[in-house]
Amino acid sequence: MLYILVISIATVIIILANFFASGNLELINLLYLSIDTVVGVIAVIAWDGLMAFLIRRALPMSWFGPGKKLFQVSKKEKKFYQDIKIKSWKDKVPELGGFTSFHKNELSSANDAEYLKRFITESNYGVIIHLENALLGFLIFLIPLCSAPSIWIPIFAVNFVLSMLPVFVLRYVTYTLNRLYEKQIKQKN
């Protein structure tokens, strides 16, 4: 719900800032700026969804499992998350695991190595998907209606922030998940 509110408020601010900055205070200009901005917002959301679908379906699970160096979270990185008080706001970040039928908003079993492996794998997929969303959202400038920098740059900026928050949450959580997983593997052997 928070994300919908942030996106809605940001959209209105972008429209109004462009309208008043244009110097053309005619209603038709407001309408055109509204259409251009809403098209940009819809485009970046569609891009994010498409890329999430493609990454999740096209890349093998083996690339995202526990122990992959790319996904290791250092103690220094974990401290960064603690410094930004992630525990106080992480539950406000939407968890969209329902699209893969694996919700990551709570840990169901800390003693099941297979469950932990799946949780880590799904979290690592999420990290890559959200990083891609954050970094490549600027491509909406290619859409003629929202190619004005005063439209696509703020949309990109909002998308960047809203995409990086889940990256932080997922990385913070996988630090502990990896330790739990390693513990379960050691107990099995």
N, C-alpha and C positions, 0 to 999 in steps of 0.2 A: 504494500500500500504506500509506503514511504517513497518508493521509486516512482510510482505513478504521480504522486504529488510533486516530487522534484521535477520530473519531466514536464508536467503540465505548467508549473510555475516558470520554469526555464523557457518553455516555448512562448509563453505570453510575454516574458521579458524580452526575448529576442525580437519578437514581432514589434513590440512597442518601441524598443530602442532603434530599430531600423526605420520605423515610421517617423519618429520625431527627428532622427538624424538626417532623414532624406530631405526635409524641408518641404516636401509635398504632403500637405495635411488633408488631402482629399480622401474621401471614403473609399474610392476605387483603389487607391494606392494601398490603403490598409488591407483591403481584400486581397490584392495581389501578394503583398508581403505575408499575409496569413497563410495563403495557399502555398507559397514557396517554402515557408518555414515548416509547415505541417508535412509537406512532401519530404523535406529533409529529415525530419524526425522519424517519419514512417520508414523512409529508406534506410536509415542507420539501424533501426530496430529489425527490419527485414534482413539486412546484411548480417547483423549479429546472429539472427536465427538460422539463416542459410549456412553460415560458416560453422556454427555449432553443430548443425546436422551433418555437414560434410566431414568435419574433423572427427566427430563421434563415429560415423559410419565408415569412413575411408581409411583411417589410421588404425593399425593393429593394437589390440589391448596390450600385447607384450611390450610395447614401447612405453607404457604408462604404469607398469606394475611397481611394487616395492623394490627399493634398492637401486633404482635408476639415478645416476649421479645428477642429472639435470634437475631432479625434483627434491634433492636433499636440502633440508632446512638446517642451517647452522644455529648454534646457540646465540650468536650475534644477531642473526635475523630474527630469531624468536624474541630476543630482548627488545628489538625495534618494535615488534608488535605489542609487547607489554608496555613499552614507553608511550605508544599512541593509544593506550587504554582500550585495546581491541575487545576485551571481555565486556566492556560496558555498552558497545554498540554492534557487536557482530550478529546478534540475533535480529537486528533490524534489516540486515541485508537479506534479500529474498534468496531462497534455496530452491532451485528449479530441477532438482533431481527426479521429479516425477516424469520428466520427459524420457528418462532412461529407466524408469521404474526402480530407481534406487535413491531414496531420500538420504541426504547427508546432514539433516538438521539435528539428529540425535544418534548416539552410539547405542546400538541394540545389544551388542555382545563384545565385550573386551577380551573374552577368552577363546574366541573362535578365529583361528588363523585364516581360514578361507574367507570369512566375513570381513576381517580386517584387510585382507589383500584386495577384496573387491572395493571396499571403502576407499582405500588408498588409490587404487586404479581410477575410480570414478572422480576422486578429488583431483588427481593429476590431469585427467582429461579436462576438468573444469578450469584448472589453472591455464592450460594452453588455449582453451576456447576464449576465456575472458581476456587473456593477454592479446590474442589476435584481435578481439573486438576493440580493445583499448587502442591498439596501435594502428589498425587499418581502417578505423571508422572515418578517417579523413577522405576516403575514396568517394564519399558522397558529393564531393566537389565536382565529380564527373557528370552529375545529373544537372542538366541545364537549369531547371527551375531553382535549384538551391546552390548554384555555383558562386554566388556572391560571397566573398570572404566574410562579410558581416553576418551571413547566415550560416555557412557551413563550419566556420571556425568555432563559434560558440556551441553549436550542436556537437561537434567533435569533442570539444572540451568537456561538456557534460557527460557524453558517452564514455570518454576516457576515465573520468572519475568514477562513474557508476560501474564501470567494468573492472577497475582496479580494486575496488573495495572487496568484491568476492575473491579476487586473487589473494589479497591479504588474509582473509578469513580462511580460505582453503589451505594456504601455506602454514598458517598458525596451527590449524587443527592437525595437519599431517605430521607435524613435528612429533606430537604425542602418539599419533596412530602408528608411525613407523617404529617407535620404541616398543609399543604394545605388541606389534607384529613380530619384531625381532625376539622379544621375550617368549612369545608363543612358539616360535620356530625352535628356539633353544630348548624349550621344555619338551617338545616332540622328539628331539634327537637325543 
